[in-house]
Amino acid sequence: MKDRLLIVSAGDFGREVLCWALQVPERCRSWEVGGFLDNRPNLLDDMNLPVGIVGNPETFLHGEHDVLVIAVGSPIERKKLAVMLKSKGARFASIVHPSVIMGLNNQWGEGCIFCPGVVINTNVTIGNHVIFNSQSGAGHDVVVGDYCTMSGAVDLTGHVRLGEGVMCGSHASVTPGSKVGDYAVIGAGSVVLRRVSPYTTVMGVPAKEVWKSTPPSIEQA
């Protein structure tokens, strides 16, 4: 018996994840798509989708064969949901679209999402609940921390290190050997040349600091 995959959040990205999950060949997955978990029960009323909202993530009782994936772009919000759901006994699955190219000796954790056209080269280490959106990629020997988000066409080049919860905007590039601290934000189209401090937003070519924030507060973390 296959597990039932439930997508947490039926928002814009959640509907994209549904599309990609349905395109994974049956032989390559241990689950069937069962629907969404969302606290907005009527969100999909006008949508022509093959599955609907089957529960609220805050009150849902997880069955033995339920596995979840969190389709929320914000790293901090994704972590909050993961911590809450894990405390209730949830299990998580990763989604790898069939167009993804995976090199040798790569590792990734639970709850990851690899969208169409992603390329992960060799000896890449990826944490839990990481999102690689369409056409993004990681070069050789890259390390990506938990809860990071790579928006569309992000380029992580060789030996890059991302801390926890890093948010990379569309078409951002991180040059070889650069280190990006926890919960940093790299603006769309920016190019990181060396190092980004934790909790810092950078933008531009080359990327420069434009904002410094405080460490996020995570309930139950």
For each residue, the residues with C-beta under 8 A, 3 or more apart:
1: 65
2: 29 30 31 32 65
3: 30 31 32 65 66 67 91 93
4: 31 32 34 63 65 66 67
5: 21 31 32 33 34 67 68 69 93
6: 34 35 36 37 54 55 60 66 67 68 69
7: 10 14 17 18 21 33 35 36 37 68 69 71
8: 14 36 37 38 57 68 69 70 71 72 81 85
9: 13 14 36 37 38 70 71 72 81
10: 7 14 15 36 38 40 43 44 53
11: 14 15 38 43 71 72
12: 15 16
13: 9 16 17 71 72 73
14: 7 8 9 10 11 17 18 36 38 71 72
15: 10 11 12 18 19 47 49
16: 12 13 19 20 71 115
17: 7 13 14 20 21 69 71 95 113
18: 7 14 15 21 22 33 36 49 51
19: 15 16 22 23
20: 16 17 23 24 95 97 113 115 116
21: 5 7 17 18 24 33 69 95
22: 18 19 33 50
23: 19 20 97 98
24: 20 21 28 29 95 96 97 98
25: 28 29 98
26: 29
27:
28: 24 25 96 98
29: 2 24 25 26
30: 2 3 93
31: 2 3 4 5 67 93
32: 2 3 4 5
33: 5 7 18 21 22 50 51
34: 4 5 6 51 54 66
35: 6 7 51 52 53 54
36: 6 7 8 9 10 14 18 44 51 52 53 54
37: 6 7 8 9 53 54 55 56 57 60 68
38: 8 9 10 11 14 41 43 53 56 57
39: 56 57 58
40: 10 43 53
41: 38 53 56
42: 45
43: 10 11 38 40 53
44: 10 36 47 49 52 53
45: 42
46:
47: 15 44
48:
49: 15 18 44 52
50: 22 33
51: 18 33 34 35 36 54
52: 35 36 44 49
53: 10 35 36 37 38 40 41 43 44
54: 6 34 35 36 37 51
55: 6 37 59 60
56: 37 38 39 41 59 60
57: 8 37 38 39 60 81 84 85
58: 39 84
59: 55 56
60: 6 37 55 56 57 88
61:
62: 66 68 85 88 89 90 91
63: 4 66
64:
65: 1 2 3 4
66: 3 4 6 34 62 63 90 91
67: 3 4 5 6 31 91 92 93
68: 5 6 7 8 37 62 85 90 91 92 93 111
69: 5 6 7 8 17 21 92 93 94 95 111 113
70: 8 9 78 81 82 85 92 111 129
71: 7 8 9 11 13 14 16 17 113
72: 8 9 11 13 14 77 78 81
73: 13 78 131 149 151
74: 77 78 149 167
75: 78 79 147 148 149 164 165 166 167 183
76: 79 80 147 165 183 216 218
77: 72 74 80 81
78: 70 72 73 74 75 81 82 129 131 147 149
79: 75 76 82 83 129 146 147 165 218 221
80: 76 77 83 84 218 219 220 221
81: 8 9 57 70 72 77 78 84 85
82: 70 78 79 85 86 92 111 128 129 147
83: 79 80 86 87 218 219 220 221
84: 57 58 80 81 87 88 219 220
85: 8 57 62 68 70 81 82 88 90 92
86: 82 83 89 90
87: 83 84 220
88: 60 62 84 85
89: 62 86
90: 62 66 68 85 86
91: 3 62 66 67 68 110
92: 67 68 69 70 82 85 110 111 128 129
93: 3 5 30 31 67 68 69 110 111
94: 69 108 109 110 111 112 113 114
95: 17 20 21 24 69 112 113 114
96: 24 28 100 102 112 114
97: 20 23 24 100 114 115 116 117 118
98: 23 24 25 28
99: 116 117 118
100: 96 97 114 115 116 117 118 119 120
101: 118 119 120
102: 96 106 120
103: 106 120 121 122 123 124 140
104: 122 123
105: 122 123
106: 102 103 120 121 122 123 124 125 126
107: 124 125 126
108: 94 112 125 126 127 130
109: 94 112 126 127 128 129 130 146
110: 91 92 93 94 128 129
111: 68 69 70 82 92 93 94 128 129
112: 94 95 96 108 109 126 128 129 130 131 132
113: 17 20 69 71 94 95 130 131 132
114: 94 95 96 97 100 118 120 132
115: 16 20 97 100 118 131 132 133 134 136
116: 20 97 99 100 134 135
117: 97 99 100 134 135
118: 97 99 100 101 114 115 132 133 134 135 136 137
119: 100 101 137 138
120: 100 101 102 103 106 114 124 126 132 137 138
121: 103 106 124 137 138 139 140 142 158
122: 103 104 105 106 140 141
123: 103 104 105 106 140 141
124: 103 106 107 120 121 138 139 140 141 142 143 144
125: 106 107 108 142 143 144
126: 106 107 108 109 112 120 130 138 144
127: 108 109 130 144 145 146 147 148 164
128: 82 92 109 110 111 112 146 147
129: 70 78 79 82 92 109 110 111 112 146 147
130: 108 109 112 113 126 127 144 145 146 147 148 149 150
131: 73 78 112 113 115 148 149 150
132: 112 113 114 115 118 120 136 137 138 150 154
133: 115 118 136 149 150 151 152 154 170
134: 115 116 117 118 152 153
135: 116 117 118 152 153
136: 115 118 132 133 150 151 152 153 154 155 156 168
137: 118 119 120 121 132 154 155 156
138: 119 120 121 124 126 132 142 144 156 160
139: 121 124 142 155 156 157 158 159 160 176
140: 103 121 122 123 124 158 159
141: 122 123 124 158 159
142: 121 124 125 138 139 156 157 158 159 160 161 162
143: 124 125 160 161 162
144: 124 125 126 127 130 138 148 156 162 166
145: 127 130 148 162 163 164 165 166 182
146: 79 109 127 128 129 130 164 165
147: 75 76 78 79 82 127 128 129 130 164 165
148: 75 127 130 131 144 145 162 164 165 166 167 168
149: 73 74 75 78 130 131 133 166 167 168
150: 130 131 132 133 136 154 156 168
151: 73 133 136 154 167 168 169 170 171 172 188
152: 133 134 135 136 170 171
153: 134 135 136 170 171
154: 132 133 136 137 150 151 168 169 170 171 172 173 174
155: 136 137 139 172 173 174
156: 136 137 138 139 142 144 150 160 162 168 174
157: 139 142 160 173 174 175 176 178
158: 121 139 140 141 142 176 177
159: 139 140 141 142 176 177
160: 138 139 142 143 156 157 174 175 176 177 178 179 180
161: 142 143 178 179 180
162: 142 143 144 145 148 156 166 168 174 180
163: 145 166 179 180 181 182 183 184 198
164: 75 127 145 146 147 148 182 183
165: 75 76 79 145 146 147 148 182 183 216
166: 75 144 145 148 149 162 163 180 181 182 183 184 185 186
167: 74 75 148 149 151 183 184 185 186
168: 136 148 149 150 151 154 156 162 172 174 186
169: 151 154 172 185 186 187 188 189 190
170: 133 151 152 153 154 188 189
171: 151 152 153 154 188 189
172: 151 154 155 168 169 186 187 188 189 190 191 192
173: 154 155 157 190 191 192
174: 154 155 156 157 160 162 168 178 180 186 191 192
175: 157 160 178 191 192 193 194
176: 139 157 158 159 160
177: 158 159 160
178: 157 160 161 174 175 192 193 194 195 196
179: 160 161 163 194 195 196
180: 160 161 162 163 166 174 184 186 192 195 196
181: 163 166 184 195 196 197 198 199 200
182: 145 163 164 165 166 198 199 215
183: 75 76 163 164 165 166 167 198 199 213 215 216
184: 163 166 167 180 181 196 197 198 199 200 201 202
185: 166 167 169 200 201 202 211
186: 166 167 168 169 172 174 180 190 192 196 202 203 207
187: 169 172 190 201 202 203 204 207 210
188: 151 169 170 171 172
189: 169 170 171 172 205
190: 169 172 173 186 187 202 203 204 205 207
191: 172 173 174 175 204 205 206 207
192: 172 173 174 175 178 180 186 196 202 206 207
193: 175 178 206 207
194: 175 178 179
195: 178 179 180 181
196: 178 179 180 181 184 186 192 200 202 207
197: 181 184 200 209 212
198: 163 181 182 183 184 215
199: 181 182 183 184 212 213 214 215
200: 181 184 185 196 197 209 211 212 213
201: 184 185 187 209 210 211 212 213
202: 184 185 186 187 190 192 196 207 208 209 210
203: 186 187 190 207 208 210
204: 187 190 191 207 208 210
205: 189 190 191
206: 191 192 193
207: 186 187 190 191 192 193 196 202 203 204
208: 202 203 204
209: 197 200 201 202 212
210: 187 201 202 203 204
211: 185 200 201
212: 197 199 200 201 209
213: 183 199 200 201 216
214: 199
215: 182 183 198 199
216: 76 165 183 213
217:
218: 76 79 80 83 221
219: 80 83 84
220: 80 83 84 87
221: 79 80 83 218
